[in-house]
Amino acid sequence: MKIKKETPIVTVEDLFCSTWNIHWNKEKFHKSRRAYEVSKSYENHISPTFGKMLLSDVTAAKVREWLRGFEDKPIAGIRALEV
C-alpha cells in the first residue's frame, strides 16, 4: 500500500480546505445548505483577513480585533467564528 503524504497545513486557507474536504463537504450539509453558509462565511468574512495568514500568526488579539468589525452585524460575526 502506498501512503500519500499530505501537504502540511500552514495557512488558515489550508486548514479551511482540509476541514472542508473532511467535514463540511458531505451530503447532509449540502442538503441543509449549511455547506453553502460555511463556504460563503469563509469566502466573505474569514478569507479576506486570515486566508493567507500562517496559523502560527493567528492570535486571540487578532481574532478579537476582527470580531469588532461585526459590531453592526453580530450574528454574522458569531456564524463566521463558528467556521
Residue pairs with C-beta under 8 A, 6 or more apart in sequence:
6 18
7 14
8 14
9 15
9 18
9 55
10 54
10 55
11 51
11 52
11 53
11 54
11 55
12 46
12 47
12 50
12 51
12 52
12 53
12 55
12 58
13 47
13 51
13 52
14 55
15 55
16 42
16 46
16 47
16 51
16 83
20 38
20 39
24 34
24 35
24 38
24 39
25 35
26 35
29 35
29 38
30 36
37 79
38 83
41 76
41 79
41 80
41 82
41 83
42 80
42 83
45 76
45 77
45 80
46 80
46 83
49 66
50 58
50 62
50 66
63 81
67 77
67 81
69 77
70 76
70 77
70 78
70 80
